[in-house]
Amino acid sequence: MNQIQLNAPSHLISLSTSAHLVHVQVKTWSATSQNRKISNEVTAAKNADSDAGRFTQNLLAKAPEHRALCNHRATVSNWLQRMTYDWGGDWRILPGFQIEKFKKGYDKLEQEFSDLKQAFFAKYPSLVSDAAFRQGDMFDRTLYPDVQELDGRFTMKLFISAVPQSDFRSAISEVIADDLKNHYEAQVNSVVHQMVDDMKNEFVRYSTRLRDACTDVRTDDGDMRKRKIYEATVENVRGLVGLLEKFNVTSDPGLEQARVALEGVMQGVTLTDLRESVAVRAEVKDGLDEVLSMFAPFKSVGVDATEE
């Protein structure tokens, strides 16, 4: 039987040479346990069905060292959301030119995770001893793993993969092959178009923040007061210009036109200029108003302009 070759969508071929797929896996131990005995006692005392309630035992009574370690998982997730775009499942897509910045950020977060883990492990024996007093008759030493076992319950790993160019070479019927190709193209195009929409929303959000930060407000006394302009606000706008210059995945002409316009507005403008010069703030505000007019369908995500 002849093999049938199906070409991958052009968007995917382009992404495979300009992006990476990344997945950061952070595992933590919740330090909780369902206590069936107490659950049964409570439901029986209340004349309720045995499945009507569950008693969750906090084994470490929310120790700060453990809480900090678990909260770090959210820190990693938020950072990953800012650096990458949705792809599928746990995998996210990272623009290729951002790989060095991404790796530095990951290394920093990984070191923080390691430091928090070691601090927790150092305190763990005393936390277990404290639990023996805090838990009273509920205390069960078998619910507390030793440090060696605990090490495997707190892990942080980075996985990086190439964007696949899958061309569906397989010895199958032409009808099935065409169906797979159509499904694959629809899936990839959906991901890519969502990515472009996310970029446009970022464009509106960051530009709106800076525009609003450059807008002086009138106080109750009738005086004009300038808003605080954060360095991160300006850097987010400049970073977006750099991103779109190298990673306009569909070569969207409207997005490129807006990028060029935004680059022109920020040309030669420094944070000091924005903070000290009324004229510069007014000029940047007017320029951003014009740039934002190109994105009427896209609304800001509702974050205060000066909030970081």
BELMOMO-V809543 format. One record per backbone hydrogen bond with DSSP energy under -0.5 kcal/mol. CO is the residue of the C=O (numbers start at 1). NH is the residue of the N-H. Records with the same first field share a line. If there is no record, write none. Layout:
CO: NH, NH
This chain:
3: 5
4: 6, 170
5: 7
9: 12, 13
10: 14
11: 15
12: 16
13: 17
14: 17, 18
15: 18, 19
18: 96
19: 163
20: 94
21: 161
22: 92
23: 25, 159
24: 26
25: 27, 157
27: 155
28: 30
31: 59, 60
33: 35, 57
34: 36
35: 39
36: 40
37: 41
38: 42
39: 43
40: 44
41: 45
42: 46
43: 48
44: 47
49: 52
54: 56
55: 35, 57
56: 58
57: 33, 59
58: 61
60: 63
63: 67
64: 68
65: 69
66: 70
67: 71
68: 72
70: 73, 74
71: 74, 75
72: 76
73: 77
74: 78
75: 79
76: 80
77: 81
78: 82
79: 83
80: 84
85: 93
88: 91
91: 87, 88
92: 22
93: 85
94: 20
95: 98
96: 99
98: 102
99: 103
100: 104
101: 105
102: 106
103: 107
104: 108
105: 109
106: 110
107: 111
108: 112
109: 113
110: 114
111: 115
112: 116
113: 117
114: 118
115: 119
116: 120
117: 121
118: 122
119: 123
120: 124
121: 125
123: 127
124: 128
125: 129
126: 130
127: 131
128: 132
129: 133
130: 133, 134
131: 135
135: 138
136: 139
140: 143
141: 144
143: 145
146: 150
147: 151
148: 152
149: 152
150: 153, 154
151: 154
153: 155
155: 27
157: 25
159: 23
161: 21
162: 164
167: 6
168: 170
170: 4, 172
173: 177
174: 178
175: 179
176: 180
177: 181
178: 182
179: 183
180: 184
181: 185
182: 186
183: 187
184: 188
185: 189
186: 190
187: 191
188: 192
189: 193
190: 194
191: 195
192: 196
193: 197
194: 198
195: 199
196: 200
197: 201
198: 202
199: 203
200: 204
201: 205
202: 206
203: 207
204: 208
205: 209
206: 210
207: 211
208: 212
209: 213
210: 214
212: 215
214: 216
217: 225
219: 222
223: 219
225: 217
228: 230
230: 234
231: 235
232: 236
233: 237
234: 238
235: 239
236: 240
237: 241
238: 242
239: 243
240: 244
241: 245
242: 246
243: 247
247: 249
248: 251
252: 256
253: 257
254: 258
255: 259
256: 260
257: 261
258: 262
259: 263
260: 264
261: 265
262: 266
263: 267
264: 267
266: 269
270: 274
271: 275
272: 276
273: 277
276: 278
277: 281
278: 282
279: 283
280: 284
281: 285
282: 286
283: 287
284: 288
285: 289
286: 290
287: 291
288: 292
289: 293
291: 294
292: 295
293: 296
295: 298
304: 307
